[in-house]
């Protein structure tokens, strides 16, 4: 006789730092949008200008970590220095004194991002991917000229404005030439395994060419629906090591092997972007116009995610800020369940420096055998 399955225990969600109605500076919180590697992001409204923005707060678990705090502040400073149509705009940064918690207010990307677009529509046409690449390369080139290297280019970090303009986002792992002290020691690896450049995987010092490699991997993913190197066997750690090793040694795959209708010129350009030898990769100044010409030949506009990304209740309780985040008696509104991402959760592994160092050491040992 079969026994019924036991009900799975309910996962208790953490209470948001900002309840609806809480004030941060001149911004009124409306809803929690998500959680990143360093903090939480909220939908908010600028009470002075009447526009919606995204508020990013340093996460509670990082408040006592001086290194992560400095990285968070570095991201705000880096974005505030940049002004380009293809880079997300920071409006203001500040500090919630009572909670000793930094924050910054930035542009709200109502069109989603290219990972959500891929989830919704599947592999994208060559013309659309060429346009994404052209605008991303232009934004990354502007950042590089300001001495800022992104180091974590991937589909979820390429946002889309409500008007269909691509914006490079999330500079939390950015490296700045003007920073007085390095927050990443020599041999330390940061980034996301699916898109990481070989020199970045080896823990070497990186420049703009690492972002070009990661952008090439990103365009490959958007064209085919999968990253260029993917391992399905073994434990999560074994798969992680295998992917890192592939970036170091495996030949660059041709995206046309997965989707034959991909434009040949675009496929060759992506292969150039993913060259193991960074000296042979195109620069952003070369890449952006080349991809723009391709996009013009192939046609296609940058679409926005059509499904509603967030909802806001019609009535938001007025709350005062206490200890940096007001608490109200009304429950936070519930939004749609987040669409599960199809890629493996390697970003969590990448976030743990110790695990990363062990993984890279294993990978290098296997390569040098």
N, C-alpha and C positions, 0 to 999 in steps of 0.2 A: 504494500500500500504506500502510495506516494504521499509525502508530507508537503504542505504548502510552503512556498518560499517565505522566509521571514522578511518583514518589511525592512527596507534599508533605513538606517538612522538618518534623521534629517540633519543636514549640515547647517550649523548656526552661522549666520552671516554677521560679520562685524558691524557694529553700529557706525554709521558715517561720522566723520569728524564734524562736518557741517550739516546741520539739519536744515530742511527747507525754511527759508526766512532768515537764516543767520546772516549777519552783515560782516563782511571783510573789507575794511576800507569803505569805498563807496559802492561796493558790489554786494548784491543780495543773492544768496544761494537759492537755486531752484531745485537742483537734483544732482545726485552723484552719477557721473558718467562711467567711471571705471577706475581701475587701479593699475599703476605702472610699476616699474622696477624701483623707483625712488619715492613715489607718492601717489596721492589720489587726485583725480580730476573731476571738477564739478561744473555743471552748467550754472551760470549766474547772469544777473542783469546789472548793467551799469546804471545806477540810479540817477546819475547826472545826465548821461547822454541817451538813455533809453535803448541801449543796444545789448544784445546778448554776447557773452564772452565765455571763455573757458578759464577756470581758476585751477591752478596746479598748486597743491600743498605738499610739503615734505611729509612723508609717511611717519606715523607714530613710532614704528620700530627703529627708525633712523635718527630720531631726534638727538640721541646721545652719541651718534657716530660722527666725529668731526670730519672724516674723509668724505662720507656721503653728503653731509651738509654742505661742504665746500663744492662738491660736484653739482649739487642742486643750484647753488648760487652761481656757479660758473655757467650753467645752462642759461639762467636768466640774463646774465651779463652778456654772454655770447650772442643770444638772440636779439637783445636790445641794441647791440652794435650793428646789426645787419638790417639793411633795408633793400629788399628785392622782391619783385612780384612772385617769385617761386620759393620764397622762404616765409615761414610762419612769422607773424608780427607779434611782438610783446608790447603791451600797452603800458604796463606798470609792474613794478615789483615792490614788495613790502614785507612787513613782519607782524605777525599776531603776537603782541607783546605778552599777553597773559599766558599763552601756551608756549612761548619761545619757539614759534614755528614760522619759517619763511614761506612765502607764497609769491606767485606772479600771475598776472592776468594776461591772457593772450587771445588771439583771434580764434573764433569758433569755426571749425570746418564742418559745415552742414552737409557737404557732399560725401562724407565718409572718408575712406582711404582705399588704396588700390587692393589691399587684401580683402576688404569687405566687398569690393567690386568683383574680385575674382570669385569669392564665395557665392555671390548672387548670380553672376553671369557665366562662370566658367572661363576657360582660356580666352584671352582677348585677341582681337584682330591685329595684324601687323601694324596697320596705320595708327591705331590707338596706342599700341605699345611704343612705337617710334615717337609719338607725341609726348607720352609720359617720360620717355628717356630724354628727349630734348629739353623739356622743362626742368626735370630733375638735375640734369647735367649743368644747366644754366645756374640753378640755385646753388648747387654744390661748388661750382666754379667761383661764384661770388663769395661764398664762405671761405674757400681756400685762399682767395686773394686777400681776405681779412685775417689770414693765419689760423683759420679754424677748420679742422678735419673732423668729419662727422663720426666715423668709425662704427656706425651701426645702421647702414643703409639697407632697407628691406621693405617689402610691400606695405606693412602696417605703418611705416614711418614716412610714407608718401601720401599725404592727405589731399583732399579735394575740396575746394571752396564751393559755396553755393552757386557760383557763376561758372564752375567747371574749369578752374585754374588749379594746377598742381602745386602743392606746397610741401617742401621738405620740412619734416617736424622732428621732435624729440632729439635734442642735442645733448642729452644727459650724459652720453659717453664721449662727447666731443673733446678733442685735444686742441689746445690753443697755444700758439707759439709765444703769445704775450703773457702767459701765466707764469707767475714767479716761481712756483714750485710744481713739480710733476705729481699728479695724483695716481699715476700708474707706474710702478717700478719696472725697471728693465727685466724682461722675461715674463712679465704679467700679461695675460691675454684677456682682452675685452672684445665684445662683439657677439654676433649670433652665428652659430656654426654653419648653417645652411648658406650663408652669404659672405663668409669671412675670407679675406685675401690671404694668400700663402705667407707673406711676410708678417701679417698681423697674427696668423696662427702660430708663427714661430716666436712671437713676443718681441719682434724687432720694432725699431722706431718706424712710424708710418707717415706718409704724406698723402696728398690728394689722390695718388694712384691707387691707394687701397680703397678709397670710396668709389673710384671708377670700376674696379673689379667687383665690388659688392653691388653696384648698380647693374653691371652685366648679369650677375646671378639673379638679380631681381627681375630684370626684363625677361630672362629665360623662364623664370617661374610664371610670370604673367602670360607668356606666350603658350606654355605647355601645360600649366596647371600643377607643376611640381618643380622643386628646386633642382639645379643641375646634378647634384650628387645626393642620392638617397639610399640608405641601407635599411633593409627590413628585418634582417636576422639579428639575433642576439639580444642582450640586455640593452637598456637605454644607454648605459655608459659605453658599451661596445659599439653601438650604432653611432654614438657621438664621436668616438675615436676614429671609426672608419670614415665618417664624413670628413673629419679634419684631415685625415691622411689623404683622402681623395683630392682635397683642395691643394695639398702639397705635391702630389705625384701623378694623379690620374689625368689622362688627356681630356681636354674640354669637349664635352658631348655636343653634337649638332642638334639643335632643337627640332630640325626637320625630321629627325628620326622618330619624334613623338607626335609631330603635327606637320604632315607633308605640305600643307598649304601656306606655311610661313614664308615670307619674302626672303629670297636668297641673300640679297644685299644686307638686310637687317641681321640675318643669321651670321654672316661673316663679320659684321661689325661687333656683334656680341662676343664672338670668339676672340676678336682683337682686345676687347675690354677685359676678357678673362685670361689673357696671356699670363703664364706663370712668371715670366720675366717682366717686372714692372716697367723696365726701360722701354719695352715695346708697346705698352698700352697707349692709346690716344689720350691727350689731355682734354679737359673739359672745354677748352677753347676750340679744339678740333671737333670734339664729339657733339656738342650742342647744335652747331649749324648742320653737321652731317645728318643727324637724326631729324632735324627740322625739315631738311630737304626731302628726306625719306617720307616723313609724315605728310608733306605737301603732295608728293607723288602718289602715295597710297590713299590719302584721304582719311577722314574720320575725326570726330570731335571727342574730347574727353568726357565720358558720361559720368553722371553722379549716381550714387546708390539710390535706387528708387524707393526702397522700403523706409518707413519711418525709423530714424535712428534713436530718437528719444521722445518722450511725451512729458508734458508739464501739467500738473494739476491746475484747475482754473482758479483755485484759491490757495494762496500760500500764507501760512500763519506768520504773523509778525513776531520776530524773536530778537532779543538783544544778545550781543556777544558776551559770553561769559567763559573765562578760561580759554579764550581764543575761538570757541565754537559754541553757539547757542544751542540749547537743548529744548525742544518743545514736547508737549504731551501728545501731539498728534504723530502717528506713525509716518515714516518716510514713504512716499509713493512708490508703488512697485511698477517697474518698467517691463519691457519685453525681455524674455530670456535671451541672453547673448548667444548668437549663432556660434556653435563650436567651431574652432579653427581646425583645419585639417593637418596642419604641420605638427610635428612632435614638440613637446614642451621643453625644447633644449634651452630656451632663454632662461629657464630657472636654473639649469645646470651652469650656464654661462655666468649667471649672477653670483655664484659662489666661487670666489677666487681660488680657494684651496682645491676645490674639485677640478677647476679648470687647469690649474698647474699640474695636477696629477695626470689628467687626461692628455695634456700636450706632451708631457714627459713620456707617457706610454706611446703616444703616436710617433714621436720622434725616434724613440728606441726601435719601434717596428720598422720605420723607414730606413734607419741606418744599419739594419741588420745585413 
